[in-house]
Amino acid sequence: MQKEEVIETINRLLIEEFEIEEDQLQPEENLMETLEIDSLDLVDLVVVIEKNFGFKVVPEEMVDVETLQDFYDFVAVRTR
């Protein structure tokens, strides 16, 4: 999957699952603040990503994921 496809898919999922406005999805924005999610919502996000991208998320691997761009990169690397 190309990186652009990953970004489009993630954005679509965030809009659908978390009711985020598309204009809020800026790569430099903080993931948790932009999505206004808590740790329980983060579990939901992980489940959605695992289901749609077909890989298992190891929580320790997400420690450095702070921005949406970090998240896009995290998923893109794992879908190659």
Secondary structure as GFF3:
##gff-version 3
##sequence-region A 1 80
A	DSSP	alpha_helix	3	18	.	.	.	ID=ss1
A	DSSP	three_ten_helix	22	24	.	.	.	ID=ss2
A	DSSP	alpha_helix	31	35	.	.	.	ID=ss3
A	DSSP	alpha_helix	39	53	.	.	.	ID=ss4
A	DSSP	three_ten_helix	59	62	.	.	.	ID=ss5
A	DSSP	alpha_helix	68	78	.	.	.	ID=ss6
###
